[in-house]
Amino acid sequence: MATYAGVDLGATYVRAIVGDETGEELGSHKQQTPQGPTGIKVTEAVLETLRRACEAAGVEPTDLRGVGIGSIGPLDLADGAVENPANLPDSIDRIPLVGPISNLAETEDVYLHNDTIAGVIGERFHSDRNPDSMVYMTISTGIGAGVCVDGHVLSGWDGNAGEVGHITLDPDGFMECGCDKPGHWEAYCSGKNIPRYAKALYEAEDWETDLNVLDEDFSAVDIYESAGEDEFADYVIERVTDWNIQGFANVIHSYAPLVIYVGGSVAMHNEELVLDPVRERLKDHVFVNMPEIKLTTLGDDVVLRGALASALTQGTGDRSRLRH
């Protein structure tokens, strides 16, 4: 039996899955992502997670025919590494991945992707239609997209295609993104930045609210849980919706997808407040054909399943390229 593996490296957890030639899970493992002191410590955790997944599947790492990786970025594809990850401590400047995994599994078939690119590979592989033009978008701690156009998964020369969260939506730059650039989509609509945006609106316009806006633990969860009960929460959600509509429209005009699958904690936990208004109002902002906008079919496993699908299909998610 041929076996393959997928690895999901996130800022909080490292996950690995081993599957057969159809993508059926044989074993998996999950552990916390080390927060330092160096990137090598993270690499070691990735290798340990993959070993433990192989153990759970009853195979050796050297039995794997291929490994796909979906990772936080930014990536250095030439060296098969993560370079200065934004959501890990500054002491972690580089995380080698492709070389160490290739050595462990004794295979050259190791495919490294940005996590959202792994997401679109997974959605494409598991979709009933296996569409050639589609987008997977995440609205979570950050915002990003994996894009497939005419059957080609877009990576970019350095592996960082699809960073749509850094599209400039606000030329006045009212909010500054975590990347230190002004006016980016992510600065207004990501889970990390929605509470920052709310605080800025609160201070700029002197709102009355029962929300503890200035509390250091104030979060996007507080805002969405107060929808319909707090006027300021409703205002923030409406402003976030306005920015999201612009962002979705830009993605549609850029890539002309048949379908956009959306994942990430903000969207998955608040579909009625995040996606439904976009679905209702987006057509007024889009000049070309409208795609379907769906919640991800793979839940929290979308990157992990995409990484495994990448190993199975040589990095494409195209079921016609299944390797047996």
C-alpha positions in Angstrom: 0.0 0.0 0.0 1.3 3.4 -1.0 1.3 6.0 1.8 1.6 9.8 1.8 1.6 12.5 4.5 0.5 16.0 5.0 1.8 18.5 7.6 0.1 21.7 8.8 2.5 24.1 10.5 0.6 26.9 12.3 1.6 29.4 14.9 -0.2 27.5 17.6 -0.1 23.8 16.5 1.8 21.4 14.3 -0.3 18.7 12.8 0.5 15.7 10.6 -1.6 13.1 8.9 -0.7 9.9 7.0 -3.0 8.6 4.4 -3.3 5.9 1.7 -3.4 6.5 -2.1 -7.0 7.6 -1.9 -6.4 10.1 0.9 -8.1 8.0 3.6 -6.5 8.8 7.0 -4.4 6.0 8.5 -3.0 8.0 11.4 -2.4 11.5 12.7 -0.7 13.5 15.5 -0.9 17.0 16.8 1.2 19.0 19.2 1.8 22.7 20.2 4.2 24.7 18.0 7.3 25.7 20.0 7.6 29.4 20.6 11.4 29.3 20.3 14.1 29.7 21.1 15.0 29.2 17.4 13.5 28.0 14.2 15.4 24.7 14.5 13.2 23.9 17.6 10.1 24.3 15.4 11.7 22.1 12.7 12.4 19.4 15.3 8.7 19.6 16.4 7.5 19.2 12.8 9.7 16.1 12.4 8.5 14.6 15.7 4.9 15.2 14.7 5.4 13.5 11.4 7.2 10.5 13.1 4.3 10.2 15.6 1.7 10.3 12.8 3.6 7.5 11.0 3.7 5.5 14.2 -0.1 5.9 14.6 -0.5 4.7 11.0 1.8 1.7 11.5 4.3 2.8 8.9 7.9 4.1 8.9 8.7 7.7 7.6 10.7 6.0 4.9 7.6 4.3 3.6 6.1 7.7 2.6 6.1 8.3 -1.2 5.4 12.0 -0.8 4.8 14.7 1.8 2.9 18.0 1.4 3.3 20.9 3.8 0.9 23.8 4.4 2.7 26.4 6.5 2.5 29.9 7.9 4.6 32.3 6.0 6.3 34.1 4.5 8.1 31.3 2.6 11.4 31.0 0.9 10.6 28.3 -1.7 14.2 28.2 -3.0 15.4 27.0 0.3 12.2 25.2 1.4 11.9 27.2 4.6 9.7 29.7 6.5 11.4 33.1 6.7 10.7 35.5 9.7 7.2 34.2 10.5 4.9 37.1 11.5 3.0 35.2 14.3 5.9 33.6 16.1 8.5 35.3 18.4 11.2 37.4 16.7 13.9 35.0 17.8 12.5 32.5 15.3 13.9 33.9 12.1 14.0 30.8 9.9 12.3 27.4 10.0 13.9 24.8 7.6 11.2 22.3 6.3 11.7 20.7 2.9 15.3 19.5 3.5 14.7 17.9 6.9 11.5 16.3 5.9 13.0 15.0 2.7 15.8 13.5 4.7 13.4 11.9 7.2 11.2 10.4 4.6 14.0 9.7 2.1 12.0 11.2 -0.7 12.4 14.2 -3.0 8.6 14.5 -3.4 8.1 17.1 -0.7 5.8 20.0 -1.6 5.8 23.3 0.5 2.9 25.7 0.3 1.6 28.7 2.1 -1.3 27.5 4.3 -4.0 29.1 2.2 -2.5 27.5 -1.0 -2.7 24.2 0.7 -6.3 25.1 1.5 -7.3 25.6 -2.1 -5.5 22.3 -3.0 -7.6 20.5 -0.4 -10.9 22.1 -1.4 -10.2 21.3 -5.0 -9.3 17.7 -4.3 -12.4 17.1 -2.1 -14.9 19.2 -4.2 -17.5 17.2 -6.1 -16.7 19.1 -9.3 -12.8 19.4 -8.9 -13.1 22.9 -10.4 -10.2 24.4 -12.3 -10.9 28.0 -11.2 -11.5 28.5 -7.5 -10.3 30.3 -4.4 -9.9 29.2 -0.8 -9.9 32.2 1.6 -9.3 32.4 5.3 -10.6 35.0 7.6 -8.9 34.3 10.9 -6.0 35.8 12.8 -5.0 37.1 9.4 -6.6 37.1 5.9 -5.2 35.2 2.9 -6.2 33.2 -0.1 -5.2 30.2 -2.1 -6.0 30.6 -5.8 -6.4 28.0 -8.6 -6.9 29.5 -12.2 -7.5 27.3 -15.2 -6.2 24.3 -13.3 -3.0 26.0 -12.2 -2.4 26.5 -8.4 -0.8 29.9 -8.1 2.3 30.0 -5.9 4.3 32.9 -7.2 8.1 32.8 -7.7 8.7 32.8 -3.9 5.6 30.9 -2.8 3.8 33.9 -1.4 1.0 34.4 -3.9 -2.5 35.0 -2.5 -1.6 37.4 0.3 -4.8 39.2 -0.4 -5.1 40.4 3.2 -2.5 43.0 2.2 -4.5 44.5 -0.6 -4.8 48.2 0.1 -8.5 49.0 0.6 -8.2 52.3 2.5 -5.9 54.8 0.8 -6.3 57.1 3.8 -4.7 54.4 6.0 -6.9 54.9 9.0 -5.6 51.5 10.3 -2.1 50.1 10.1 -1.6 46.4 9.4 0.5 44.0 11.4 3.0 44.2 8.6 3.4 48.0 9.4 1.8 49.1 6.1 -1.4 51.3 6.1 -4.9 50.6 4.9 -4.6 46.8 4.3 -7.8 44.6 4.3 -6.3 42.6 7.1 -5.9 45.7 9.3 -9.7 46.0 9.5 -11.2 42.5 9.1 -8.9 39.9 10.6 -9.6 38.3 14.0 -6.5 39.9 15.4 -7.3 43.4 14.1 -11.1 43.7 14.4 -10.8 44.6 18.1 -8.0 47.2 17.3 -10.3 48.7 14.6 -13.2 48.8 17.1 -11.0 50.6 19.7 -9.9 53.1 17.0 -13.6 53.8 16.0 -14.6 54.1 19.6 -11.9 56.6 20.4 -12.5 58.6 17.2 -16.2 58.9 17.5 -16.9 58.8 21.3 -19.4 56.0 21.3 -21.5 54.7 24.2 -21.3 51.0 24.6 -21.5 48.2 27.2 -18.5 46.5 25.6 -15.2 46.8 27.5 -13.5 48.2 24.4 -10.4 49.4 26.1 -9.8 46.2 28.1 -6.7 44.4 27.0 -8.6 41.1 26.6 -11.3 42.7 24.4 -11.7 40.5 21.3 -13.6 40.0 18.1 -15.6 37.3 19.9 -17.0 40.0 22.2 -18.1 42.1 19.3 -19.9 39.3 17.4 -21.5 37.9 20.6 -23.0 41.4 21.2 -24.5 41.6 17.7 -28.1 42.9 17.8 -27.8 43.9 21.5 -25.2 46.7 21.4 -25.4 49.5 18.9 -21.6 50.0 18.8 -21.0 46.3 18.1 -23.5 46.4 15.2 -21.7 49.5 13.8 -18.3 47.8 13.9 -19.7 44.6 12.2 -21.3 46.8 9.5 -18.0 48.6 8.9 -16.1 45.3 8.8 -18.7 44.0 6.3 -18.1 47.1 4.1 -14.4 46.3 3.9 -15.0 42.6 3.4 -17.2 43.3 0.4 -14.4 45.4 -1.2 -11.9 42.7 -0.5 -14.1 39.9 -2.0 -14.8 42.1 -5.0 -11.1 42.6 -5.6 -10.5 38.9 -5.4 -13.3 38.1 -7.9 -12.2 40.7 -10.4 -8.6 39.4 -10.2 -9.1 35.7 -10.5 -12.7 35.0 -11.8 -13.3 31.9 -9.6 -16.3 29.6 -10.0 -16.5 29.2 -6.2 -14.9 30.8 -3.2 -14.6 28.5 -0.1 -14.1 30.5 3.1 -12.5 29.2 6.3 -10.9 30.6 9.4 -12.3 31.1 12.8 -13.9 34.5 12.2 -15.9 33.2 9.2 -16.6 29.7 10.5 -18.0 30.9 13.9 -20.0 33.8 12.5 -21.2 32.8 9.1 -24.5 34.7 9.4 -22.7 38.0 10.4 -19.6 37.7 8.2 -20.6 35.8 5.0 -24.3 36.3 4.6 -24.1 40.1 4.3 -21.3 39.7 1.7 -23.4 37.2 -0.3 -26.4 39.6 -0.2 -24.6 42.8 -1.2 -21.6 41.7 -3.2 -23.4 41.6 -6.6 -23.7 45.4 -6.4 -19.9 45.7 -6.5 -18.9 43.0 -9.0 -18.7 43.6 -12.8 -18.0 40.0 -13.9 -19.7 36.7 -13.2 -20.5 36.1 -9.5 -19.0 32.9 -7.9 -20.7 30.9 -5.2 -19.4 31.8 -1.8 -19.4 28.7 0.5 -18.1 27.9 4.0 -15.2 25.5 3.7 -16.3 21.8 3.5 -13.2 20.7 5.5 -13.5 22.8 8.6 -10.4 23.1 10.7 -8.7 20.3 8.7 -8.6 22.2 5.4 -4.9 23.0 5.5 -4.0 19.5 6.7 -6.2 17.8 4.2 -4.8 20.1 1.5 -1.2 19.2 2.4 -2.1 15.5 2.1 -3.9 16.1 -1.2 -0.8 17.9 -2.4 1.4 14.9 -1.7 -1.1 12.7 -3.6 -1.4 14.9 -6.7 2.0 16.5 -7.1 1.0 19.8 -5.6 -2.2 20.4 -7.6 -5.3 19.0 -6.0 -6.3 17.6 -9.4 -7.6 14.1 -8.9 -6.6 13.1 -12.4 -3.0 13.3 -11.1 -3.4 10.8 -8.3 -0.3 8.7 -7.9 -0.7 5.0 -7.2 
